[in-house]
Amino acid sequence: MTSAKRRGPLAVMFVLLAVPGAVFADRAGEVAALEARCESEREAKIRPLREMEIAKCRKEEGKDPQYCEKFWSDYGNAVRTSSGAMTPRMFADLPSCVAAFKARREFELNGR
């Protein structure tokens, strides 16, 4: 068998193996886009609340404005309580976040 005849089946095998990888990468991109949309919508809802807390903190006597910015920078994220339990992040129940969560779970469990 000549080297050209041996490369033909090898090339077909590489193409067939690459297709599932491309589908996998495409689905991963879709999941990432859903998660980005969720984070964008969450941030839009959290931003005014965070700014209100920062403003309230700055009004307190003796508070450094930089301290207030840093302290409230993660407002709305999930936090661990003193008992070790987790307080869920704010606005995780938005429809885009629920869809992103379901898509991520499906992708991780089944790869699709």
LUMBA-258276 format. One record per atom (N, C-alpha, C, CB): z, x, y; atom name; residue in one letter; residue number from 1. Coordinates in nm, 4 decimals, m for minus. Glycine has a CB too. Layout:
<atom <Z,X,Y>,CA,A,NUM>
...
//
This chain:
<atom <0.0000,0.0849,m0.1167>,N,M,1>
<atom <0.0000,0.0000,0.0000>,CA,M,1>
<atom <0.0000,0.0900,0.1236>,C,M,1>
<atom <0.1224,m0.0969,m0.0005>,CB,M,1>
<atom <m0.0833,0.0591,0.2219>,N,T,2>
<atom <m0.0908,0.1411,0.3423>,CA,T,2>
<atom <0.0258,0.1057,0.4340>,C,T,2>
<atom <m0.2268,0.1210,0.4154>,CB,T,2>
<atom <0.0501,0.1941,0.5287>,N,S,3>
<atom <0.1633,0.1727,0.6185>,CA,S,3>
<atom <0.1431,0.0484,0.7052>,C,S,3>
<atom <0.1841,0.2955,0.7072>,CB,S,3>
<atom <0.0202,0.0136,0.7417>,N,A,4>
<atom <m0.0069,m0.1056,0.8221>,CA,A,4>
<atom <0.0280,m0.2322,0.7441>,C,A,4>
<atom <m0.1546,m0.1088,0.8657>,CB,A,4>
<atom <m0.0014,m0.2317,0.6124>,N,K,5>
<atom <0.0305,m0.3498,0.5308>,CA,K,5>
<atom <0.1809,m0.3656,0.5133>,C,K,5>
<atom <m0.0372,m0.3402,0.3935>,CB,K,5>
<atom <0.2545,m0.2546,0.5137>,N,R,6>
<atom <0.3995,m0.2629,0.4991>,CA,R,6>
<atom <0.4661,m0.3112,0.6284>,C,R,6>
<atom <0.4563,m0.1265,0.4585>,CB,R,6>
<atom <0.4089,m0.2795,0.7424>,N,R,7>
<atom <0.4682,m0.3185,0.8698>,CA,R,7>
<atom <0.4508,m0.4679,0.8986>,C,R,7>
<atom <0.4069,m0.2369,0.9821>,CB,R,7>
<atom <0.3500,m0.5303,0.8438>,N,G,8>
<atom <0.3253,m0.6719,0.8686>,CA,G,8>
<atom <0.4434,m0.7589,0.8294>,C,G,8>
<atom <0.2026,m0.7167,0.7938>,CB,G,8>
<atom <0.4877,m0.7545,0.7044>,N,P,9>
<atom <0.6033,m0.8360,0.6645>,CA,P,9>
<atom <0.7307,m0.7968,0.7399>,C,P,9>
<atom <0.6266,m0.8231,0.5142>,CB,P,9>
<atom <0.7422,m0.6693,0.7711>,N,L,10>
<atom <0.8593,m0.6229,0.8454>,CA,L,10>
<atom <0.8616,m0.6839,0.9859>,C,L,10>
<atom <0.8603,m0.4688,0.8539>,CB,L,10>
<atom <0.7448,m0.6900,1.0487>,N,A,11>
<atom <0.7350,m0.7480,1.1830>,CA,A,11>
<atom <0.7683,m0.8968,1.1786>,C,A,11>
<atom <0.5934,m0.7262,1.2418>,CB,A,11>
<atom <0.7204,m0.9677,1.0784>,N,V,12>
<atom <0.7490,m1.1107,1.0641>,CA,V,12>
<atom <0.8991,m1.1319,1.0454>,C,V,12>
<atom <0.6704,m1.1711,0.9445>,CB,V,12>
<atom <0.9623,m1.0458,0.9666>,N,M,13>
<atom <1.1060,m1.0573,0.9420>,CA,M,13>
<atom <1.1842,m1.0392,1.0736>,C,M,13>
<atom <1.1515,m0.9523,0.8363>,CB,M,13>
<atom <1.1462,m0.9414,1.1559>,N,F,14>
<atom <1.2154,m0.9191,1.2829>,CA,F,14>
<atom <1.1989,m1.0374,1.3777>,C,F,14>
<atom <1.1636,m0.7920,1.3494>,CB,F,14>
<atom <1.0805,m1.0960,1.3803>,N,V,15>
<atom <1.0562,m1.2123,1.4657>,CA,V,15>
<atom <1.1427,m1.3292,1.4200>,C,V,15>
<atom <0.9064,m1.2518,1.4638>,CB,V,15>
<atom <1.1488,m1.3536,1.2906>,N,L,16>
<atom <1.2283,m1.4641,1.2382>,CA,L,16>
<atom <1.3771,m1.4434,1.2603>,C,L,16>
<atom <1.2009,m1.4823,1.0910>,CB,L,16>
<atom <1.4209,m1.3195,1.2555>,N,L,17>
<atom <1.5616,m1.2912,1.2808>,CA,L,17>
<atom <1.5961,m1.3015,1.4290>,C,L,17>
<atom <1.5969,m1.1531,1.2292>,CB,L,17>
<atom <1.4997,m1.2790,1.5157>,N,A,18>
<atom <1.5242,m1.2831,1.6595>,CA,A,18>
<atom <1.5352,m1.4263,1.7124>,C,A,18>
<atom <1.4134,m1.2097,1.7329>,CB,A,18>
<atom <1.4707,m1.5216,1.6487>,N,V,19>
<atom <1.4708,m1.6599,1.6975>,CA,V,19>
<atom <1.6125,m1.7180,1.7012>,C,V,19>
<atom <1.3807,m1.7472,1.6092>,CB,V,19>
<atom <1.6929,m1.7085,1.5943>,N,P,20>
<atom <1.8290,m1.7624,1.6048>,CA,P,20>
<atom <1.9099,m1.6930,1.7135>,C,P,20>
<atom <1.9009,m1.7494,1.4715>,CB,P,20>
<atom <1.8878,m1.5636,1.7339>,N,G,21>
<atom <1.9573,m1.4921,1.8407>,CA,G,21>
<atom <1.9206,m1.5459,1.9766>,C,G,21>
<atom <1.9265,m1.3445,1.8344>,CB,G,21>
<atom <1.7940,m1.5797,1.9950>,N,A,22>
<atom <1.7501,m1.6355,2.1228>,CA,A,22>
<atom <1.8101,m1.7733,2.1451>,C,A,22>
<atom <1.5973,m1.6432,2.1286>,CB,A,22>
<atom <1.8160,m1.8544,2.0405>,N,V,23>
<atom <1.8759,m1.9875,2.0511>,CA,V,23>
<atom <2.0248,m1.9738,2.0810>,C,V,23>
<atom <1.8535,m2.0693,1.9206>,CB,V,23>
<atom <2.0915,m1.8803,2.0160>,N,F,24>
<atom <2.2337,m1.8544,2.0371>,CA,F,24>
<atom <2.2582,m1.8144,2.1822>,C,F,24>
<atom <2.2843,m1.7440,1.9412>,CB,F,24>
<atom <2.1765,m1.7236,2.2351>,N,A,25>
<atom <2.1918,m1.6776,2.3726>,CA,A,25>
<atom <2.1650,m1.7916,2.4706>,C,A,25>
<atom <2.0975,m1.5597,2.4008>,CB,A,25>
<atom <2.0667,m1.8758,2.4390>,N,D,26>
<atom <2.0343,m1.9893,2.5253>,CA,D,26>
<atom <2.1517,m2.0868,2.5309>,C,D,26>
<atom <1.9071,m2.0612,2.4753>,CB,D,26>
<atom <2.2112,m2.1162,2.4172>,N,R,27>
<atom <2.3246,m2.2092,2.4124>,CA,R,27>
<atom <2.4450,m2.1493,2.4852>,C,R,27>
<atom <2.3616,m2.2430,2.2656>,CB,R,27>
<atom <2.4655,m2.0192,2.4702>,N,A,28>
<atom <2.5756,m1.9533,2.5405>,CA,A,28>
<atom <2.5559,m1.9654,2.6918>,C,A,28>
<atom <2.5857,m1.8042,2.4988>,CB,A,28>
<atom <2.4329,m1.9544,2.7364>,N,G,29>
<atom <2.4024,m1.9701,2.8784>,CA,G,29>
<atom <2.4289,m2.1116,2.9273>,C,G,29>
<atom <2.2582,m1.9331,2.9050>,CB,G,29>
<atom <2.3951,m2.2092,2.8440>,N,E,30>
<atom <2.4212,m2.3490,2.8798>,CA,E,30>
<atom <2.5706,m2.3759,2.8929>,C,E,30>
<atom <2.3603,m2.4429,2.7754>,CB,E,30>
<atom <2.6478,m2.3218,2.7989>,N,V,31>
<atom <2.7931,m2.3398,2.8027>,CA,V,31>
<atom <2.8499,m2.2726,2.9274>,C,V,31>
<atom <2.8595,m2.2819,2.6746>,CB,V,31>
<atom <2.8036,m2.1531,2.9568>,N,A,32>
<atom <2.8513,m2.0814,3.0762>,CA,A,32>
<atom <2.8164,m2.1589,3.2035>,C,A,32>
<atom <2.7902,m1.9390,3.0822>,CB,A,32>
<atom <2.6993,m2.2209,3.2077>,N,A,33>
<atom <2.6598,m2.3001,3.3247>,CA,A,33>
<atom <2.7503,m2.4233,3.3399>,C,A,33>
<atom <2.5115,m2.3437,3.3129>,CB,A,33>
<atom <2.7834,m2.4879,3.2294>,N,L,34>
<atom <2.8749,m2.6026,3.2350>,CA,L,34>
<atom <3.0126,m2.5594,3.2855>,C,L,34>
<atom <2.8876,m2.6686,3.0957>,CB,L,34>
<atom <3.0602,m2.4450,3.2380>,N,E,35>
<atom <3.1904,m2.3953,3.2816>,CA,E,35>
<atom <3.1887,m2.3583,3.4304>,C,E,35>
<atom <3.2316,m2.2737,3.1974>,CB,E,35>
<atom <3.0794,m2.3007,3.4765>,N,A,36>
<atom <3.0675,m2.2651,3.6187>,CA,A,36>
<atom <3.0674,m2.3907,3.7051>,C,A,36>
<atom <2.9387,m2.1829,3.6439>,CB,A,36>
<atom <2.9988,m2.4943,3.6604>,N,R,37>
<atom <2.9970,m2.6208,3.7345>,CA,R,37>
<atom <3.1376,m2.6797,3.7414>,C,R,37>
<atom <2.8996,m2.7216,3.6685>,CB,R,37>
<atom <3.2083,m2.6753,3.6304>,N,C,38>
<atom <3.3459,m2.7250,3.6264>,CA,C,38>
<atom <3.4321,m2.6490,3.7271>,C,C,38>
<atom <3.4048,m2.7114,3.4837>,CB,C,38>
<atom <3.4248,m2.5174,3.7246>,N,E,39>
<atom <3.5068,m2.4367,3.8154>,CA,E,39>
<atom <3.4712,m2.4638,3.9611>,C,E,39>
<atom <3.4897,m2.2878,3.7843>,CB,E,39>
<atom <3.3450,m2.4838,3.9878>,N,S,40>
<atom <3.3008,m2.5137,4.1237>,CA,S,40>
<atom <3.3586,m2.6470,4.1716>,C,S,40>
<atom <3.1472,m2.5167,4.1306>,CB,S,40>
<atom <3.3530,m2.7479,4.0874>,N,E,41>
<atom <3.4065,m2.8797,4.1234>,CA,E,41>
<atom <3.5586,m2.8764,4.1358>,C,E,41>
<atom <3.3649,m2.9843,4.0194>,CB,E,41>
<atom <3.6243,m2.8025,4.0469>,N,R,42>
<atom <3.7703,m2.7881,4.0561>,CA,R,42>
<atom <3.8088,m2.7203,4.1873>,C,R,42>
<atom <3.8251,m2.7070,3.9358>,CB,R,42>
<atom <3.7393,m2.6124,4.2195>,N,E,43>
<atom <3.7706,m2.5381,4.3414>,CA,E,43>
<atom <3.7527,m2.6257,4.4649>,C,E,43>
<atom <3.6824,m2.4132,4.3520>,CB,E,43>
<atom <3.6500,m2.7086,4.4655>,N,A,44>
<atom <3.6272,m2.7979,4.5797>,CA,A,44>
<atom <3.7437,m2.8945,4.5985>,C,A,44>
<atom <3.4968,m2.8764,4.5610>,CB,A,44>
<atom <3.8051,m2.9383,4.4905>,N,K,45>
<atom <3.9182,m3.0302,4.4999>,CA,K,45>
<atom <4.0494,m2.9574,4.5294>,C,K,45>
<atom <3.9313,m3.1096,4.3709>,CB,K,45>
<atom <4.0635,m2.8348,4.4798>,N,I,46>
<atom <4.1879,m2.7598,4.4958>,CA,I,46>
<atom <4.1964,m2.6935,4.6332>,C,I,46>
<atom <4.1999,m2.6542,4.3862>,CB,I,46>
<atom <4.0841,m2.6492,4.6876>,N,R,47>
<atom <4.0843,m2.5729,4.8129>,CA,R,47>
<atom <4.1638,m2.6404,4.9251>,C,R,47>
<atom <3.9423,m2.5509,4.8589>,CB,R,47>
<atom <4.1416,m2.7702,4.9546>,N,P,48>
<atom <4.2197,m2.8310,5.0632>,CA,P,48>
<atom <4.3699,m2.8339,5.0336>,C,P,48>
<atom <4.1706,m2.9724,5.0891>,CB,P,48>
<atom <4.4052,m2.8559,4.9087>,N,L,49>
<atom <4.5466,m2.8574,4.8712>,CA,L,49>
<atom <4.6084,m2.7190,4.8877>,C,L,49>
<atom <4.5633,m2.9060,4.7264>,CB,L,49>
<atom <4.5349,m2.6160,4.8459>,N,R,50>
<atom <4.5820,m2.4788,4.8583>,CA,R,50>
<atom <4.5994,m2.4414,5.0055>,C,R,50>
<atom <4.4843,m2.3819,4.7894>,CB,R,50>
<atom <4.5009,m2.4764,5.0881>,N,E,51>
<atom <4.5081,m2.4450,5.2306>,CA,E,51>
<atom <4.6249,m2.5162,5.2973>,C,E,51>
<atom <4.3777,m2.4830,5.2999>,CB,E,51>
<atom <4.6556,m2.6363,5.2526>,N,M,52>
<atom <4.7694,m2.7105,5.3059>,CA,M,52>
<atom <4.9007,m2.6381,5.2709>,C,M,52>
<atom <4.7704,m2.8556,5.2503>,CB,M,52>
<atom <4.9117,m2.5901,5.1478>,N,E,53>
<atom <5.0332,m2.5169,5.1066>,CA,E,53>
<atom <5.0466,m2.3854,5.1830>,C,E,53>
<atom <5.0309,m2.4892,4.9546>,CB,E,53>
<atom <4.9355,m2.3175,5.2053>,N,I,54>
<atom <4.9382,m2.1916,5.2805>,CA,I,54>
<atom <4.9816,m2.2188,5.4241>,C,I,54>
<atom <4.7989,m2.1223,5.2779>,CB,I,54>
<atom <4.9289,m2.3253,5.4851>,N,A,55>
<atom <4.9666,m2.3607,5.6219>,CA,A,55>
<atom <5.1151,m2.3949,5.6299>,C,A,55>
<atom <4.8821,m2.4790,5.6722>,CB,A,55>
<atom <5.1654,m2.4677,5.5317>,N,K,56>
<atom <5.3072,m2.5047,5.5286>,CA,K,56>
<atom <5.3936,m2.3789,5.5160>,C,K,56>
<atom <5.3361,m2.6025,5.4109>,CB,K,56>
<atom <5.3494,m2.2865,5.4320>,N,C,57>
<atom <5.4223,m2.1612,5.4117>,CA,C,57>
<atom <5.4255,m2.0789,5.5401>,C,C,57>
<atom <5.3585,m2.0796,5.2981>,CB,C,57>
<atom <5.3144,m2.0722,5.6112>,N,R,58>
<atom <5.3068,m1.9933,5.7355>,CA,R,58>
<atom <5.3977,m2.0490,5.8442>,C,R,58>
<atom <5.1631,m1.9891,5.7865>,CB,R,58>
<atom <5.4222,m2.1798,5.8426>,N,K,59>
<atom <5.5077,m2.2421,5.9435>,CA,K,59>
<atom <5.6547,m2.2082,5.9232>,C,K,59>
<atom <5.4893,m2.3923,5.9416>,CB,K,59>
<atom <5.6906,m2.1718,5.7994>,N,E,60>
<atom <5.8301,m2.1362,5.7718>,CA,E,60>
<atom <5.8639,m2.0070,5.8447>,C,E,60>
<atom <5.8553,m2.1211,5.6187>,CB,E,60>
<atom <5.9798,m2.0062,5.9039>,N,E,61>
<atom <6.0212,m1.8914,5.9837>,CA,E,61>
<atom <6.0389,m1.7665,5.8956>,C,E,61>
<atom <6.1520,m1.9232,6.0584>,CB,E,61>
<atom <5.9859,m1.6564,5.9433>,N,G,62>
<atom <6.0029,m1.5291,5.8744>,CA,G,62>
<atom <5.9035,m1.5044,5.7619>,C,G,62>
<atom <6.1398,m1.5211,5.8199>,CB,G,62>
<atom <5.8120,m1.5960,5.7388>,N,K,63>
<atom <5.7140,m1.5767,5.6310>,CA,K,63>
<atom <5.5947,m1.4966,5.6814>,C,K,63>
<atom <5.6667,m1.7129,5.5750>,CB,K,63>
<atom <5.5595,m1.3953,5.6080>,N,D,64>
<atom <5.4426,m1.3140,5.6389>,CA,D,64>
<atom <5.3172,m1.3910,5.5969>,C,D,64>
<atom <5.4500,m1.1750,5.5675>,CB,D,64>
<atom <5.2173,m1.4047,5.6843>,N,P,65>
<atom <5.0948,m1.4777,5.6483>,CA,P,65>
<atom <5.0250,m1.4208,5.5242>,C,P,65>
<atom <4.9982,m1.4759,5.7652>,CB,P,65>
<atom <5.0279,m1.2895,5.5082>,N,Q,66>
<atom <4.9655,m1.2289,5.3899>,CA,Q,66>
<atom <5.0398,m1.2679,5.2627>,C,Q,66>
<atom <4.9617,m1.0760,5.4035>,CB,Q,66>
<atom <5.1725,m1.2775,5.2739>,N,Y,67>
<atom <5.2521,m1.3215,5.1596>,CA,Y,67>
<atom <5.2109,m1.4622,5.1190>,C,Y,67>
<atom <5.4029,m1.3167,5.1926>,CB,Y,67>
<atom <5.1971,m1.5505,5.2179>,N,C,68>
<atom <5.1607,m1.6894,5.1896>,CA,C,68>
<atom <5.0246,m1.6972,5.1212>,C,C,68>
<atom <5.1594,m1.7720,5.3191>,CB,C,68>
<atom <4.9291,m1.6205,5.1715>,N,E,69>
<atom <4.7949,m1.6177,5.1105>,CA,E,69>
<atom <4.8031,m1.5743,4.9645>,C,E,69>
<atom <4.7012,m1.5226,5.1889>,CB,E,69>
<atom <4.8751,m1.4663,4.9400>,N,K,70>
<atom <4.8840,m1.4118,4.8042>,CA,K,70>
<atom <4.9611,m1.5062,4.7116>,C,K,70>
<atom <4.9515,m1.2737,4.8065>,CB,K,70>
<atom <5.0729,m1.5596,4.7604>,N,F,71>
<atom <5.1565,m1.6456,4.6781>,CA,F,71>
<atom <5.0819,m1.7702,4.6329>,C,F,71>
<atom <5.2814,m1.6849,4.7540>,CB,F,71>
<atom <5.0050,m1.8310,4.7221>,N,W,72>
<atom <4.9360,m1.9563,4.6919>,CA,W,72>
<atom <4.7930,m1.9359,4.6438>,C,W,72>
<atom <4.9355,m2.0444,4.8133>,CB,W,72>
<atom <4.7492,m1.8121,4.6233>,N,S,73>
<atom <4.6093,m1.7854,4.5855>,CA,S,73>
<atom <4.5707,m1.8452,4.4504>,C,S,73>
<atom <4.5851,m1.6363,4.5822>,CB,S,73>
<atom <4.6663,m1.8588,4.3603>,N,D,74>
<atom <4.6343,m1.9133,4.2276>,CA,D,74>
<atom <4.6787,m2.0590,4.2122>,C,D,74>
<atom <4.6998,m1.8282,4.1193>,CB,D,74>
<atom <4.6998,m2.1261,4.3227>,N,Y,75>
<atom <4.7417,m2.2665,4.3204>,CA,Y,75>
<atom <4.6400,m2.3497,4.2422>,C,Y,75>
<atom <4.7576,m2.3216,4.4648>,CB,Y,75>
<atom <4.6878,m2.4275,4.1496>,N,G,76>
<atom <4.6017,m2.5138,4.0701>,CA,G,76>
<atom <4.5706,m2.4593,3.9323>,C,G,76>
<atom <4.4750,m2.5377,4.1425>,CB,G,76>
<atom <4.5997,m2.3312,3.9089>,N,N,77>
<atom <4.5746,m2.2724,3.7771>,CA,N,77>
<atom <4.6880,m2.3078,3.6817>,C,N,77>
<atom <4.5590,m2.1187,3.7876>,CB,N,77>
<atom <4.6646,m2.2894,3.5540>,N,A,78>
<atom <4.7691,m2.3122,3.4545>,CA,A,78>
<atom <4.8776,m2.2067,3.4732>,C,A,78>
<atom <4.7111,m2.3079,3.3093>,CB,A,78>
<atom <5.0034,m2.2475,3.4578>,N,V,79>
<atom <5.1159,m2.1539,3.4703>,CA,V,79>
<atom <5.2143,m2.1765,3.3563>,C,V,79>
<atom <5.1872,m2.1703,3.6074>,CB,V,79>
<atom <5.2830,m2.0691,3.3227>,N,R,80>
<atom <5.3858,m2.0757,3.2198>,CA,R,80>
<atom <5.5188,m2.1105,3.2876>,C,R,80>
<atom <5.3957,m1.9402,3.1404>,CB,R,80>
<atom <5.5899,m2.2075,3.2313>,N,T,81>
<atom <5.7199,m2.2465,3.2859>,CA,T,81>
<atom <5.8279,m2.1525,3.2342>,C,T,81>
<atom <5.7534,m2.3931,3.2490>,CB,T,81>
<atom <5.9475,m2.1655,3.2853>,N,S,82>
<atom <6.0571,m2.0781,3.2426>,CA,S,82>
<atom <6.0930,m2.1006,3.0957>,C,S,82>
<atom <6.1803,m2.1011,3.3304>,CB,S,82>
<atom <6.0614,m2.2183,3.0420>,N,S,83>
<atom <6.0905,m2.2451,2.9010>,CA,S,83>
<atom <5.9800,m2.1934,2.8080>,C,S,83>
<atom <6.1097,m2.3949,2.8798>,CB,S,83>
<atom <5.8725,m2.1421,2.8668>,N,G,84>
<atom <5.7632,m2.0888,2.7865>,CA,G,84>
<atom <5.6486,m2.1859,2.7667>,C,G,84>
<atom <5.8146,m2.0471,2.6542>,CB,G,84>
<atom <5.6670,m2.3088,2.8078>,N,A,85>
<atom <5.5598,m2.4079,2.7958>,CA,A,85>
<atom <5.4554,m2.3818,2.9048>,C,A,85>
<atom <5.6165,m2.5536,2.8066>,CB,A,85>
<atom <5.3396,m2.4398,2.8877>,N,M,86>
<atom <5.2337,m2.4244,2.9870>,CA,M,86>
<atom <5.2175,m2.5529,3.0673>,C,M,86>
<atom <5.1007,m2.3864,2.9193>,CB,M,86>
<atom <5.2056,m2.5366,3.1983>,N,T,87>
<atom <5.1689,m2.6473,3.2848>,CA,T,87>
<atom <5.0174,m2.6423,3.2964>,C,T,87>
<atom <5.2401,m2.6390,3.4264>,CB,T,87>
<atom <4.9483,m2.7482,3.2629>,N,P,88>
<atom <4.8013,m2.7423,3.2629>,CA,P,88>
<atom <4.7448,m2.7216,3.4034>,C,P,88>
<atom <4.7434,m2.8705,3.2027>,CB,P,88>
<atom <4.6253,m2.6683,3.4076>,N,R,89>
<atom <4.5599,m2.6465,3.5359>,CA,R,89>
<atom <4.5213,m2.7805,3.5967>,C,R,89>
<atom <4.4357,m2.5559,3.5201>,CB,R,89>
<atom <4.5129,m2.7834,3.7263>,N,M,90>
<atom <4.4799,m2.9066,3.7968>,CA,M,90>
<atom <4.3321,m2.9400,3.7814>,C,M,90>
<atom <4.5163,m2.8948,3.9448>,CB,M,90>
<atom <4.3021,m3.0658,3.7753>,N,F,91>
<atom <4.1666,m3.1201,3.7706>,CA,F,91>
<atom <4.0871,m3.0749,3.6473>,C,F,91>
<atom <4.0924,m3.0804,3.8954>,CB,F,91>
<atom <4.1555,m3.0450,3.5393>,N,A,92>
<atom <4.0874,m3.0118,3.4146>,CA,A,92>
<atom <4.0283,m3.1372,3.3505>,C,A,92>
<atom <4.1842,m2.9428,3.3171>,CB,A,92>
<atom <4.0625,m3.2536,3.4040>,N,D,93>
<atom <4.0137,m3.3798,3.3491>,CA,D,93>
<atom <3.8867,m3.4302,3.4183>,C,D,93>
<atom <4.1216,m3.4844,3.3596>,CB,D,93>
<atom <3.8292,m3.3498,3.5067>,N,L,94>
<atom <3.7012,m3.3883,3.5680>,CA,L,94>
<atom <3.5952,m3.4003,3.4588>,C,L,94>
<atom <3.6570,m3.2844,3.6767>,CB,L,94>
<atom <3.5023,m3.4929,3.4706>,N,P,95>
<atom <3.4000,m3.5099,3.3672>,CA,P,95>
<atom <3.3243,m3.3802,3.3349>,C,P,95>
<atom <3.3015,m3.6160,3.4108>,CB,P,95>
<atom <3.2933,m3.2993,3.4350>,N,S,96>
<atom <3.2214,m3.1741,3.4094>,CA,S,96>
<atom <3.3087,m3.0763,3.3317>,C,S,96>
<atom <3.1756,m3.1102,3.5415>,CB,S,96>
<atom <3.4395,m3.0788,3.3548>,N,C,97>
<atom <3.5304,m2.9894,3.2828>,CA,C,97>
<atom <3.5495,m3.0341,3.1375>,C,C,97>
<atom <3.6661,m2.9832,3.3540>,CB,C,97>
<atom <3.5572,m3.1642,3.1189>,N,V,98>
<atom <3.5687,m3.2170,2.9821>,CA,V,98>
<atom <3.4427,m3.1825,2.9028>,C,V,98>
<atom <3.5916,m3.3713,2.9838>,CB,V,98>
<atom <3.3260,m3.1985,2.9652>,N,A,99>
<atom <3.1996,m3.1644,2.8985>,CA,A,99>
<atom <3.1924,m3.0158,2.8685>,C,A,99>
<atom <3.0800,m3.2060,2.9850>,CB,A,99>
<atom <3.2380,m2.9329,2.9613>,N,A,100>
<atom <3.2360,m2.7876,2.9401>,CA,A,100>
<atom <3.3302,m2.7491,2.8271>,C,A,100>
<atom <3.2747,m2.7130,3.0694>,CB,A,100>
<atom <3.4478,m2.8120,2.8219>,N,F,101>
<atom <3.5431,m2.7831,2.7154>,CA,F,101>
<atom <3.4857,m2.8199,2.5792>,C,F,101>
<atom <3.6740,m2.8581,2.7394>,CB,F,101>
<atom <3.4258,m2.9376,2.5711>,N,K,102>
<atom <3.3665,m2.9818,2.4442>,CA,K,102>
<atom <3.2510,m2.8907,2.4026>,C,K,102>
<atom <3.3172,m3.1273,2.4558>,CB,K,102>
<atom <3.1690,m2.8509,2.4983>,N,A,103>
<atom <3.0560,m2.7625,2.4677>,CA,A,103>
<atom <3.1049,m2.6265,2.4203>,C,A,103>
<atom <2.9655,m2.7460,2.5908>,CB,A,103>
<atom <3.2083,m2.5719,2.4854>,N,R,104>
<atom <3.2630,m2.4418,2.4449>,CA,R,104>
<atom <3.3223,m2.4506,2.3055>,C,R,104>
<atom <3.3698,m2.3935,2.5450>,CB,R,104>
<atom <3.3970,m2.5571,2.2772>,N,R,105>
<atom <3.4576,m2.5728,2.1459>,CA,R,105>
<atom <3.3513,m2.5852,2.0370>,C,R,105>
<atom <3.5491,m2.6947,2.1443>,CB,R,105>
<atom <3.2473,m2.6642,2.0618>,N,E,106>
<atom <3.1374,m2.6799,1.9664>,CA,E,106>
<atom <3.0667,m2.5468,1.9436>,C,E,106>
<atom <3.0372,m2.7855,2.0163>,CB,E,106>
<atom <3.0443,m2.4754,2.0511>,N,F,107>
<atom <2.9753,m2.3465,2.0419>,CA,F,107>
<atom <3.0570,m2.2464,1.9613>,C,F,107>
<atom <2.9472,m2.2906,2.1818>,CB,F,107>
<atom <3.1865,m2.2409,1.9853>,N,E,108>
<atom <3.2712,m2.1450,1.9143>,CA,E,108>
<atom <3.2898,m2.1823,1.7678>,C,E,108>
<atom <3.4066,m2.1350,1.9819>,CB,E,108>
<atom <3.2967,m2.3120,1.7398>,N,L,109>
<atom <3.3170,m2.3543,1.6015>,CA,L,109>
<atom <3.1882,m2.3465,1.5182>,C,L,109>
<atom <3.3712,m2.4961,1.5989>,CB,L,109>
<atom <3.0785,m2.3875,1.5781>,N,N,110>
<atom <2.9526,m2.3988,1.5024>,CA,N,110>
<atom <2.8422,m2.3055,1.5485>,C,N,110>
<atom <2.9026,m2.5382,1.5101>,CB,N,110>
<atom <2.8629,m2.2386,1.6590>,N,G,111>
<atom <2.7600,m2.1510,1.7113>,CA,G,111>
<atom <2.6420,m2.2257,1.7721>,C,G,111>
<atom <2.7116,m2.0613,1.6032>,CB,G,111>
<atom <2.6622,m2.3540,1.8038>,N,R,112>
<atom <2.5553,m2.4308,1.8681>,CA,R,112>
<atom <2.6084,m2.5164,1.9771>,C,R,112>
<atom <2.4826,m2.5160,1.7685>,CB,R,112>
//
